Amino acid sequence: MNEILNDLSGKIDPSLIRVLSEIKAITEELKIDFFIIGATARDIVIQHFHGIRAPRMTRDIDIAVCLADWNEYSNLTEILLSKGVFRKGNQKQRYIYKDTVIDIIPFGKIAGPANEIRWPPDNDIIMRTIGFTDVYDSSITIRLGSNPPLDVKLASIPGLAVLKLLAWREKPSRDKDAEDLLFIMHNYQNTGVQDRLYEDEPILLEEEKFDIERAGIRLLGRDMAKLSNGETAEVLMDILISETDEDGSYKLVFQMSGHSDRFEAIMLLLRKLKQGFIEGFGHSVNSSTHP
């Protein structure tokens, strides 16, 4: 995609604009691409663009940078630190700009065929980047500032859902990934997809007895599947099946529901997501098309 979705100039925290302007200037100098993922992308796309209040705000920024090798990563971070306004954080990927935490996560060829980042020099910290390239390829571009223009790529809402589900798989103890995925599921029908449901997917809407939330979640599943290739799709499918199977542990639903009496209702929604994903995956395989 990568077309400009909307101009949000004047609506974004100026401190975020300053950080991203510095980073974009460096990445343009090095001719490398990046996009915003995580809670910052969620806040910009869902809250500022669609007007849906996020469950919690964040000042942290997660940036994924498409790189060929560790030399490119070193060049990027060395220039970043040479500016004098960034300092190194206490984790391999972490940098600090004043009071803003920035995680710079490499993906692409640097991750190799296993889609794993092993941080030099000891290769002791491993991060998995399955899905990052797929989500980058389906990213959207939003203008955050106009004087001067600042256009940045962000994960789309289905892309955010993909990354949240994959992040939960890597660290199932992190409740916030499950909570964020549920937030996206609950609100997808309010992110400009209702026209699609009524005009392009009337059968889906009828099958769900015109329950917009459930229909929206199935559509989210389809959209997640259509942007996912190969290994990404297989891993997502495995998670959704294992977490909704009658013999499953139901850990994801327990975290989404907070072990409350909402368990059955949320399980139904997760099964709708799985149903939509299977439908979208089948279409993707048959047509070999991706957004």
Buried (B, 14 or more C-beta within 10 A) or exposed (E): EBEEBBBBBEEBBEEBBBBBBBBBEBBEEBEBBBBBBBBBBBBBBBBBBBEBEBEEEBBEBBBBBBBEEBEBBEBBBEBBEEEEEBEEBEEBBBBBBEEBBBBBBBBBEBBEEEBBBBBEEEEEEEBBBBBBBBBBBBBBBBBBBEEEEBBBBBBBBBBBBBBBBBBBBEEBEBEBBBBBBBBBBBBBBBBEBBEBBEEEBEEBBEBBEEEBBBBBBBBBBBBBBBBBBEBBBEBBBEBBEBBBEEEEEBBBBBBBBBEEEBBEEBBEBBBBBBBBBBBBBEBBEEEEEEE
